[in-house]
Amino acid sequence: MSTASNHPAVSSHSHEFALSGSKLDPRRELMREFILSVLFFVLVIAFYWVVHPTVEGSYKYSAREFLDIVILGENLDKHEPLGFRPPAYPMLLAMIYFVAGPEGDFPEAAVVMLNTFLLSLCLFISMRLARQIGVGAVRLLLPVGFLVIFGPVGEVFMIRETTFYTALLLLFILVLTFKTDLKAAVFSGLIVVLLIFTRPTGILFIPIAIAAFAFGASSLAQFFKHSLVFLVIVFGLVFPWQLYLTKQSGTLVVASSCTSGNNAYKGQSTGDLYLYSDIDRIRLPFANTDTVHRCVYDKDLRERANAQFWERVADEPADFVRDSVLKAILFLPGAAPLGKAEIQNNPDNSFEVHNFKFDKNRLIYFFVSFFVISLAMVGIAVTFLFRGLYDRRAPALMVSVLLVHWALYAAAFPEARFAFPFVPIYWVFVAVMVDFLSRVRLVFS
């Protein structure tokens, strides 16, 4: 790991630039980060007990299906295969419902505590990654950032997989940040399996891991060894589930999700409007959310939707690229619709907007989050431009995760919450930027 003290570009100011990140006792720093994470956990749980918000989410129905299979011994073949979400989080919920029961306040509180624990783990890993990069005491302010603007704080009170996926994502980065040896290949392989079983986008971590092994290997033989172990673990555990889905559906199902292949057009709710509403103008044979949901179980309708998507890409490549760029810029940073409206769909695939109303809270969230992400972009630039100050392995992994997801989400149009797992990464880079400014201030003061 490079440090400020041995890099010639900053040697004349080494005493100013060598801040607390490299000189304080690592065990003491670890304890500080742990205590802050525990306090964050307590604060969120206290908010739940005082306010007691409604805890809802469609994952509880998938969890109850798993619960019925385990307790009642129902045949798995009786359930619609595409109706299953990726199985990891529903199985975790099913375990909670098995112990606490599927209804009542106790299982609801147990789910909130699980989600809060996972979010606190995300905070702890974020501070650990910031310290590994070389950020000083500024990283200890990350809990404030998580509370000020972090979508998954709201996800804590939803029965959804967001916090679980976020924790796995950060754990994947943490494992490959320290080493890319055989143990890292095994652990990262298991994490990627869980990521795939949590969201279909987990498959995107396979090329990222292979690239990490390539850059970290001391020889070609070592690279092939680590990559082979990683791939055997991933495909050996994922293949049986994919084989079952393919057998039940009669077609190759890459994404074991109820939205598999059907998010290539605008939104999941026809009432949500983003900054750029005329996105993914595809001549689909349906115009409302109910018909979209039928696409999950109707093979012919699903194939028609997918075929029309690829026809649009082939016929209008320039428009497709333009819309993808707009979605990447406008949708992902905001991660929330700006308002609600009544949308009238016309036979020619055009639509009319009536009674549009801005959601003031979401509008504020959009601009604040856009500001935070803008600061994070500056932090990314600082990390790679001033290589003598900051270690670049963790930033390279984080930027890779952002890029591959951005590319996918720009081509498709997933739910807004799908962008929430990137927020901890943004905050780490904001901490890098603030840390850099504090170093510059010390030099010139």
N, C-alpha and C positions, 0 to 999 in steps of 0.2 A: 504494500500500500504506500502510495506516495504521500509525503507530508510537506508542509511548508518549509521545514527546516533544511531539506536537502534539495530543493528545487532552485536552480540558479536564478530564475526570473524573480524570485521573491526573497533571496537570501539576505539582502540588505535590510529587510524588514522582518526577519524571521521571528524576532521576539514579539513583534506586534501581532503577527498573523497566527502564531501558535497559541490559539485560545484553548479553552477548557476541554474541548472534545478529545484532545490527545494526551492531556496531562493529569486529569483527575483520576482518582482511583476507580477502575472499571466496576468493581463491586458496589461502591457507593453510588455510582451513576445508575447501575442496574436497579438498586434499591429505590432510588428516586423515581425512576420510571415505573416501577412496580407499584409504589405507593400512589402515584398520580393515577394510574389505571384503576386501582381499587377505589379511590375517591370518586373517579368518574362513574364507576359501576354503582356505587352507593347513591350518588346524586341522581342518576337516571331512575333507579329503583324507587327512590324517595318521591320523585315526580310521579311515577306510576301510582304509588299508594295514595298520594294526596289528590291527584287529578282523576285517576282511574279512568283513562280514556278507553273507548271501545276497541277491543282487539278482534280484528277480523282478517280474513284472507282465504282465498280459495284452496290453499294447500291443505287446509284441514280436511277437505273432502277426499283428497288423494290419500292423506294419512289414514283416514277412517277405512278406506278401501284396503289398505295394507293391514290395518287392524282386524278387519273382517276376515281376511285371508289367514292371518296368524291364529286368531282366537276361534273363529267359527269354522275354519278349515275349508273355506270356499275354494272352488277351483279357479286358479288364476285365469284360465281360458274363458271364464264367464265374463270377464271384464274387457271393455274395449281397450285394445293395446295402445292406440294413439291417445286414449284418454289419460293414460299415465303420464305424469311429469317424470323427468329424470328422478330416479328412485331414492337418492341419498337423503335429502331433507324430509320427504314424506316418511321414510323409514325411521328417521330420528324422532319425528313427531309421533309416530305410531308407538314408539317405546314409551314416550311421555304419557300418551293416552292409555297405554296398557297399565301403567302404574297409577296414574292419577284419575283415570276415567276420561271419556271423550267430551263430557259436558261439565259446566260449572265454573266457579271462580278459581278453583285450585289448578286445573290444567291450564287455564288461561294465564295465571300468574307464573306457572312453570315455564310456559313458552316465552313470556316476557323476560324472565330471568335468564333463560338460555340465550335469547337474542342479545340481551344486554351484556352477558358474559362474552359472547363472540365479538361484539362491538368494542368492548374494553380490551380484548385481545388484539383487535385491529389497532387500537391506539398504542398499546404497548409495543407491537411490532413496528409501527410507524416511527416511534421514538427511537427504537433500536436501529432501524435502518438509517435514520438521520444521523445518529451517532457514528455508525459505521462509515457513512459518507464523509464525515468530518465536521458536522455541524456542532457548535458548542452548546452553551446553556439555552440558547434560543429554542431548541427543540422541546424544552420542557413547557413551552407555551402551546404546544399542539393540542392539549385538551380543550383550550379555549376555542381554537379553530374548529374542533369537532363539534362543539356545542353551538357555535355561531352559525356555521353553514355546513351541514353534513346531512345529506338526504337520509342515510340509514338510521339516524336518530329517530326519525319518524317510522322507519321500517322496523324498529324494535317493537313497536306496538302493532305490527302486522304479522299475520301467520304466513310469512313468505321466506324465501331462501336467500334474500339479499345479504344479510349479515354473515351467513354461513359461507357463501361464495366469496365475499370480501375477505374473510379471515383466511380461507384457503389460498386465495390469490396472493395475499401478502406473505403467507407462510412459504409458498413456492418461491417467491423472490428472495426471502430471507435464507432459505436453504442453499440456493445456488449463489448467493452473495459471498458466503464464507468459503465454500469449497465446491469443486466439480469432480470429486473423486467417486469411487465406487459406492460409498455410503450415500453420497448426495444423489447418485443415479437411482438408488433404491428408494430413498425417501421422496425424491421429486416425482418418481414414477407413481408411487402410491397417492401422492397429492393430486397429480393430474387425473388419476382414475376417479378420485372423489370429485374433482372439478367437473369432469365429463358427466358424472352421475348427479351433479347438482344443476348444471346448465349445459345445454348443447355447445355453447361457446368454449367449454373447457377443452375442446379438441384443438383450439388455437395455441395452447401451451406446449403442444408437442414440438413444433418447429422451434419455438423459443428455447426449450430445453436442449434440443440438438445443437442449436447455435452456441449455447453456453458451454456445452461439452467441447465443441470444436475450438472455441477460443481459450478454454482452460486446460486442454490436454497438452502434455509435453511431447507426445508423439502420435503418429497416425494410428498405431496399434491401440494406444490408450483411448483415443477418441472412439474407435470402433467398439472397444470393449464396453465402455460406459454407455454408449448409445444403444448397443445391443441389449444390455441388461435393462435399460430404461424402457425400450420398445417392447421387450418380452413381457415385462410387468404390465404395461399399459394395455397392450392388445390382448394379452392372456386373460385379463380380468374384464375387459370391456366387451370382447367378442361374444361371449355367451349371451349377454343381454341383447346385443345388437342382432344376434342370430334369432333370438326369440321374437323380437319386434318384426324382423323381416318375414319370419315364418307366419306370424299372425296377421300381418297387414297385406301380404302378398306382393310387397314391393320393398325395395331397399329403403330403409328409414335411417338416414344418417343421424338425425336429431330426434332423440326420444322425448319429444315434447308435444303438447297439444297445439303448439303453434308451429310445428315443423313445416317449413317450406311455405308458410302462408303469411309471413310478415314482410313480404317483398313489396308491399303497397302501403298506402298512408294509414298508419295508426291502427289501434285496436278499438278505439271508441270514436264513432263518427261525430261526437259532440266536442271533441278536443281540437283546439286550433293552436298552431304554433306560429312563429313569425312568418314562415313561408308555407302557406296552406296548400298550394297547388303542387304537391310533391308526389312523385310516382304516379303519374297520370296513365294508368294502365286500364285498358278496356276490359274490365273484369265482368264476368256474368252475374255479378251480385253487387248489391249496393248498401247492405246494412250489416250490422255486427252479427245478427242471428244467422244470416246466411254464411258469414265468414266462419262462425263456429261449426256449422254443418260441414264445412270443408275438412274438418278434422276427421270425420267419420265417413265422408263420401269420397271414395277413391277417384272416381271420374271427375268430380268437381275439383278435387285437389290437383289432379294432373292437368286439367284445363287451366287452372290458375297459374301453376308453375310454367306451363308452356307459353302462356301469354306474357308472363314476366320476361322470359328469355327472348321471345319475339320482339318485345319492346326494346330490349337491350340491343338486339341486332339491327332493328329498323331505325332506332333513334339513339345511336351511341353518344352523340354530342349532348343531347338533352339529358341522357342518363348520367353522364359524367357531371354535368352542371348541377343536376339535382342532388347527386351524391355529395358534391362539395358543399352545397348549401346546407344539407342535413348535417354534415360533419361540423360545420361552423355554428349553425343555429340550434340544432336539436341537442347535441351532446353536451355543450357547456351549460345550457339552461336546464336541461333535465326536468322540465315541467312545462305543460301547456300554459299559455298566457291567459286563456279565458275559455268560456263556454259559449256555444251558439247552437242554433237550430240549423241543420244543414239539409237542404233539399237536393237530392240526387236526381239528375236529369237522364233521359235515355241515351244521350250522346256522351255520357260519362263526365259531363261537366256538373258543377254543383253551385248552388246559390247559398249564401250565408245570410241568415236572418237573426235578429235580436242578439247580436254579439255583445258580450259583457266581459270586460277585463276582470280578472281575478287579481286584486291588488296585492295580496300576499305572494302569489306566484310571480307576479311581475317584479316585485322587490327581490324575490329569491333569484329570479333569472339574472338580473343585473348585478347583484352581489356575487353570485357564483361566476358570472362571466368575468368580473373583476378579479376574483381569486384565481381563476384559471389563467388570466393574462399575467398575473404575477408569477404563477408557476412556470409559464413559458420563459420568463426572464430567468427564473431559477435554473431551468434546464440549460439555457445558454451559458449561464455562469459556470455551471458544473463542468461543462465540456470545454469551455474556453480557458478556464484557470485550472489546468490539470495539476498544478503543484499544490493546490489548496485542498482539493476534494478527490476522494477515491471515486472511480468511475464505473466500477463493476455493478453496484446496485443501481445507479442511475441508468446504465445501459439496459439492464433488465426491465426497469420500470418503464422506460421509454418504449421498449419493444412491446411490452404488454399494451401500452396505450395505442401504439400504431396499428397493431393487428386487429384490435377491437374497433378502433376508429374506421378502419377499412371495411370491416364487416358491417358495422352499424350504418355507415354511409351508404352502402349498397342496399341494405334492408331498412326497415323502420320499426325497431323494437319498442317495447314500453320504455317510458322515461326512466323508470327505476333501474333499467339495465346499465345505465351510466353511473350509478351511485358507487359501485366498487372502486372507481378510479379516484374518488375524492380524497382518500388518504394519500394517494400518490401525489396529487396536486398539492396537498398541504406539506408534504415532505419537501417539495421543491420550493414552496413559499418560504419554508424555514431556511433552506439554502440561501435564498435571495436575501432574507433579513440578516442572516449570519454574515454574508459577504459584505453587506452595507455596514454592519457593525465593525468588521475588520478594517474596511476602508476608512471609517471615521476615526478609529484608533490610530491609523497610520498618519493621517493628516491633522490630528488634534495636537 
